[in-house]
Amino acid sequence: MTAFRMDHVGVTVQDLDRAIAFFKALGFEMEGRQEVGGPWADRVNGLDGTEVDMAMMIPPGGGGTKLELARFISPDPVGETDRPVNSFGFSHVCYQVEDVDAVIARARDAGYGLVRELVNYQDVYRLAYIRGPEGLLVEVAQAL
């Protein structure tokens, strides 16, 4: 069997600059940003006229799964924002952090809040969901 290793998670957004600012507030760094499109993009995405402005974000510490933030220039994106956690499909990404309080403080300082509250999960993790622009959800968990 072929081994799998998580490389990145793709997230489609309406406002790429706001999404980048949110993840920078959490401590992510931008690896790069570019516009892509053309016949290969049409074929791989199953769309016609694909043109995307995208940024690759690296989690703090340089390890872990990257985030590919994409704003479709064409065709127009579809869907809804601010979906509740129990919606079908991918709901959030989770990163284990060394200091959950510091991450939450950085998010709050940048104007982002928790979905509800920081909790102690069975004395194994302290964790919370942070809601970013367009309903993006990032779970942060600190091992106890």
BELGIGI-V37140 format. One record per residue. N is the residue number from 0. RES is the residue in one small letter. D_CENTER is the distance of its C-alpha to the mean C-alpha in Angstrom with 1 decimal. Layout:
N,RES,D_CENTER ; N,RES,D_CENTER
This chain:
0,m,29.2 ; 1,t,26.6 ; 2,a,24.1 ; 3,f,20.4 ; 4,r,17.9 ; 5,m,14.1 ; 6,d,13.2 ; 7,h,9.7 ; 8,v,7.4 ; 9,g,7.7 ; 10,v,6.0 ; 11,t,9.1 ; 12,v,9.6 ; 13,q,13.1 ; 14,d,12.9 ; 15,l,11.3 ; 16,d,13.0 ; 17,r,11.7 ; 18,a,8.0 ; 19,i,9.2 ; 20,a,11.3 ; 21,f,9.0 ; 22,f,7.2 ; 23,k,10.8 ; 24,a,12.1 ; 25,l,10.4 ; 26,g,12.2 ; 27,f,10.0 ; 28,e,12.3 ; 29,m,12.4 ; 30,e,14.1 ; 31,g,15.2 ; 32,r,15.1 ; 33,q,17.4 ; 34,e,18.6 ; 35,v,19.4 ; 36,g,21.6 ; 37,g,25.0 ; 38,p,26.7 ; 39,w,24.6 ; 40,a,21.4 ; 41,d,23.4 ; 42,r,24.5 ; 43,v,21.4 ; 44,n,19.5 ; 45,g,22.6 ; 46,l,22.8 ; 47,d,25.4 ; 48,g,25.0 ; 49,t,21.4 ; 50,e,20.3 ; 51,v,16.7 ; 52,d,15.4 ; 53,m,12.5 ; 54,a,11.0 ; 55,m,10.1 ; 56,m,8.5 ; 57,i,10.3 ; 58,p,9.9 ; 59,p,13.1 ; 60,g,16.2 ; 61,g,15.2 ; 62,g,15.0 ; 63,g,12.6 ; 64,t,10.1 ; 65,k,8.6 ; 66,l,5.6 ; 67,e,7.7 ; 68,l,7.1 ; 69,a,10.3 ; 70,r,12.8 ; 71,f,15.8 ; 72,i,19.0 ; 73,s,21.0 ; 74,p,21.5 ; 75,d,20.1 ; 76,p,17.0 ; 77,v,17.8 ; 78,g,16.4 ; 79,e,15.8 ; 80,t,13.4 ; 81,d,13.6 ; 82,r,14.2 ; 83,p,15.5 ; 84,v,14.2 ; 85,n,17.2 ; 86,s,16.4 ; 87,f,16.9 ; 88,g,14.3 ; 89,f,10.9 ; 90,s,10.2 ; 91,h,7.4 ; 92,v,6.4 ; 93,c,9.1 ; 94,y,10.2 ; 95,q,13.9 ; 96,v,15.0 ; 97,e,18.6 ; 98,d,18.9 ; 99,v,16.9 ; 100,d,19.2 ; 101,a,18.4 ; 102,v,14.6 ; 103,i,15.4 ; 104,a,18.1 ; 105,r,16.0 ; 106,a,13.6 ; 107,r,16.8 ; 108,d,18.5 ; 109,a,16.0 ; 110,g,16.5 ; 111,y,13.7 ; 112,g,15.1 ; 113,l,15.0 ; 114,v,15.2 ; 115,r,18.6 ; 116,e,19.4 ; 117,l,19.1 ; 118,v,21.1 ; 119,n,23.1 ; 120,y,22.6 ; 121,q,26.0 ; 122,d,26.4 ; 123,v,23.9 ; 124,y,20.7 ; 125,r,19.9 ; 126,l,16.6 ; 127,a,14.8 ; 128,y,12.0 ; 129,i,10.7 ; 130,r,10.2 ; 131,g,8.8 ; 132,p,10.2 ; 133,e,10.9 ; 134,g,10.3 ; 135,l,6.5 ; 136,l,7.1 ; 137,v,6.5 ; 138,e,9.8 ; 139,v,11.8 ; 140,a,15.0 ; 141,q,18.1 ; 142,a,20.8 ; 143,l,24.2
